[in-house]
Amino acid sequence: MPRQQRTYTSEFKEEAIRLVETSGKSMSQVARDLGISDSVLSHWCKMVREQGKQAFAGSGHQTPLEEANRRLRRELAVVQQEREIVQKTLSILTRGQPL
């Protein structure tokens, strides 16, 4: 049976990081106390260092870069569909025409 991935609230993540910074305990000890792996806690700390307050924005909230990427992917999909329509139309109109 596949193992389900646990999800944590942004409040839990922020509290875990605060404990690492202020408790005087090692990251491994804090992770054990919270019942999470060292690598997960390390990843969360790295995200906060790199992204600051934006690190755990939650579902539906994206960084400006992610939002731009999503918008461009949507535009690309539309342009590809339009190109396919033009190609099919051209194929239909030139069918039976001598080259």
C-alpha positions as CSV (number, residue, x, y, z in Angstrom):
1,M,0.0,0.0,0.0
2,P,1.5,3.4,-1.0
3,R,2.5,5.6,1.9
4,Q,0.6,8.9,2.2
5,Q,2.5,12.1,2.3
6,R,1.9,14.1,5.4
7,T,1.0,17.8,5.0
8,Y,1.8,20.4,7.6
9,T,0.3,23.8,8.1
10,S,2.4,26.9,7.6
11,E,2.0,27.7,11.3
12,F,3.5,24.3,12.2
13,K,6.4,24.9,9.9
14,E,7.1,28.4,11.2
15,E,6.9,27.2,14.8
16,A,9.3,24.3,14.0
17,I,11.8,26.8,12.5
18,R,11.4,29.1,15.5
19,L,12.2,26.2,17.8
20,V,15.4,25.5,15.9
21,E,16.4,29.1,16.2
22,T,15.5,29.8,19.8
23,S,15.4,26.5,21.8
24,G,19.2,25.9,21.8
25,K,18.5,22.3,20.7
26,S,20.0,20.8,17.6
27,M,17.9,20.5,14.5
28,S,17.9,16.7,14.8
29,Q,16.5,16.9,18.4
30,V,13.8,19.4,17.4
31,A,12.8,17.2,14.5
32,R,12.6,14.1,16.7
33,D,10.5,16.1,19.3
34,L,8.1,17.1,16.5
35,G,8.0,13.7,14.9
36,I,9.4,14.8,11.6
37,S,12.5,13.9,9.7
38,D,15.7,15.9,9.9
39,S,15.6,16.5,6.1
40,V,12.1,17.9,6.2
41,L,13.0,20.4,8.9
42,S,16.3,21.3,7.1
43,H,14.3,21.9,3.9
44,W,11.9,24.2,5.7
45,C,14.8,26.2,7.2
46,K,16.4,26.5,3.7
47,M,13.1,27.7,2.2
48,V,12.8,30.4,4.8
49,R,16.4,31.6,4.3
50,E,15.9,31.8,0.5
51,Q,12.3,33.1,0.3
52,G,11.6,34.8,3.7
53,K,7.9,35.3,4.5
54,Q,6.9,33.9,1.1
55,A,8.2,30.5,1.9
56,F,5.0,29.0,3.2
57,A,2.4,31.1,1.4
58,G,-0.1,28.1,1.4
59,S,-2.1,26.6,-1.4
60,G,-3.3,29.0,-4.0
61,H,-0.7,31.6,-3.2
62,Q,2.2,31.7,-5.5
63,T,5.4,33.7,-5.8
64,P,5.4,36.3,-8.6
65,L,7.8,34.0,-10.6
66,E,5.5,31.0,-10.2
67,E,2.5,33.1,-11.2
68,A,4.3,34.4,-14.3
69,N,5.3,30.9,-15.2
70,R,1.7,29.7,-14.9
71,R,0.4,32.5,-17.0
72,L,3.0,31.9,-19.8
73,R,2.2,28.2,-19.8
74,R,-1.5,29.0,-20.3
75,E,-0.6,31.4,-23.1
76,L,1.6,28.8,-24.8
77,A,-1.2,26.2,-24.7
78,V,-3.6,28.7,-26.4
79,V,-1.1,29.5,-29.1
80,Q,-0.4,25.8,-29.7
81,Q,-4.2,25.2,-30.1
82,E,-4.5,28.1,-32.5
83,R,-1.6,26.8,-34.6
84,E,-3.2,23.3,-34.8
85,I,-6.4,24.9,-36.0
86,V,-4.6,26.8,-38.7
87,Q,-2.7,23.7,-39.8
88,K,-5.9,21.6,-40.0
89,T,-7.7,24.4,-41.9
90,L,-4.9,24.8,-44.4
91,S,-4.8,21.0,-44.8
92,I,-8.5,20.9,-45.6
93,L,-8.4,23.9,-48.0
94,T,-5.4,22.6,-50.0
95,R,-6.6,19.0,-50.2
96,G,-6.8,18.0,-53.8
97,Q,-4.8,21.1,-55.0
98,P,-1.8,20.5,-57.2
99,L,1.5,21.6,-55.6
